[in-house]
């Protein structure tokens, strides 16, 4: 019940202050700017009491979001590397290859490829495939036969 009283008082006082400032706002382009700021002020005042639900302030902790973003960024980077390698191999008639990547984010927020392993069938020479990837993409990868 206390929350409703605080919210009602906050809204009423905000509306009164906003009406006063709205009457004092100049006409024309800058008046529209002031009225936009006043509207934003009213909107925030509607939400402010809800930040103290149960006498606890809401904590907008972004750590979990940063971890999820980092994981998504790693997945995207690994996907790009996989697609580039598979496209290169298929363009050079090397089919049914599998690519596994491992990446991380260093202290400078740069994505670092830790390892790239390419699996090819027994009909392809590992050294030839490794050299092709190095020559075309400048990636030093580990090439193995499927099943190793």
C-alpha positions in Angstrom: 0.0 0.0 0.0 2.9 2.3 0.8 4.2 1.8 -2.8 0.9 3.1 -4.2 0.9 6.2 -2.0 4.5 7.0 -3.0 3.7 6.4 -6.6 0.6 8.7 -6.5 2.5 11.4 -4.7 5.4 11.2 -7.2 3.0 11.4 -10.2 1.0 14.3 -8.8 4.1 16.4 -7.9 5.6 15.6 -11.3 2.5 16.7 -13.2 2.3 20.0 -11.2 6.0 20.8 -11.8 5.7 19.8 -15.5 2.6 22.0 -16.0 4.5 25.0 -14.6 7.6 24.4 -16.7 5.4 23.8 -19.8 3.7 27.2 -19.3 7.2 28.8 -19.0 8.6 27.1 -22.1 9.2 29.3 -25.2 7.1 28.9 -28.3 8.6 27.4 -31.6 11.3 24.9 -32.1 13.0 25.2 -28.7 9.6 25.0 -27.0 9.1 21.6 -28.6 12.4 20.5 -27.3 11.5 21.6 -23.7 8.2 19.8 -24.0 9.9 16.7 -25.1 12.2 16.9 -22.1 9.2 17.5 -19.8 7.5 14.4 -21.3 10.6 12.3 -20.7 10.6 13.6 -17.1 7.0 12.6 -16.6 7.6 9.1 -18.1 10.6 8.5 -15.8 8.5 9.6 -12.8 5.9 6.9 -13.7 8.6 4.3 -13.5 10.8 5.5 -10.6 8.7 4.1 -7.7 8.9 0.6 -9.2 12.7 0.6 -8.8 12.2 0.2 -5.0 9.9 -2.8 -4.9 10.0 -4.5 -1.5 12.4 -1.8 -0.1 15.1 -3.2 -2.4 16.5 -1.2 -5.2 16.6 -3.0 -8.5 20.1 -3.8 -9.6 20.6 -3.4 -13.3 23.7 -5.8 -13.5 25.0 -6.1 -17.0 27.6 -8.8 -16.2 25.4 -11.7 -17.4 24.6 -9.7 -20.6 28.3 -9.2 -21.3 29.0 -12.9 -20.9 26.2 -13.8 -23.2 27.4 -11.2 -25.8 31.0 -12.6 -25.5 29.8 -16.1 -26.1 27.6 -15.0 -29.1 30.6 -13.1 -30.5 32.8 -16.2 -30.2 30.2 -18.3 -31.9 29.9 -15.8 -34.8 33.6 -15.6 -35.2 34.0 -19.4 -35.2 31.2 -19.7 -37.7 32.8 -17.3 -40.1 36.1 -19.2 -39.9 34.4 -22.5 -40.4 32.4 -21.2 -43.5 35.6 -19.6 -45.0 37.5 -22.9 -44.7 34.7 -25.1 -46.0 34.1 -22.8 -48.9 37.8 -22.7 -49.8 38.0 -26.5 -49.6 34.9 -27.1 -51.7 36.1 -24.6 -54.3 39.3 -26.8 -54.5 37.3 -30.0 -54.8 37.8 -31.1 -51.1 34.4 -32.3 -50.0 33.0 -33.7 -46.7 35.4 -31.8 -44.5 34.6 -30.9 -40.9 35.9 -27.9 -39.1 36.2 -27.4 -35.3 37.2 -24.0 -33.9 38.0 -22.8 -30.4 38.2 -19.1 -29.7 38.3 -16.7 -26.7 38.3 -13.0 -26.0 41.6 -11.5 -24.6 42.0 -8.6 -22.3 41.8 -6.1 -25.1 38.4 -7.5 -26.1 39.9 -9.0 -29.3 38.7 -12.4 -30.5 41.6 -14.9 -30.6 41.5 -18.3 -32.4 43.0 -20.8 -30.0 42.8 -23.8 -32.4 41.3 -24.8 -35.7 41.1 -28.5 -36.6 40.0 -29.6 -40.1 38.9 -33.2 -40.6 39.1 -34.7 -44.1 38.4 -38.1 -45.5 41.2 -40.6 -46.2 41.3 -39.8 -49.9 42.8 -36.3 -49.3 46.4 -35.6 -48.2 46.5 -33.8 -44.8 49.7 -31.8 -45.7 48.2 -30.6 -49.0 45.0 -29.5 -47.4 47.0 -27.7 -44.6 49.1 -25.9 -47.2 46.1 -24.9 -49.2 44.4 -23.3 -46.1 47.6 -21.6 -45.1 48.3 -20.2 -48.6 44.7 -18.9 -49.1 43.6 -17.9 -45.7 46.9 -17.5 -43.8 45.6 -19.8 -41.1 47.8 -22.4 -39.5 45.4 -25.3 -38.9 45.6 -28.9 -37.7 44.4 -31.3 -40.5 43.5 -34.8 -39.6 41.7 -37.7 -41.3 38.1 -38.3 -40.1 38.2 -40.8 -37.2 41.7 -39.9 -35.9 
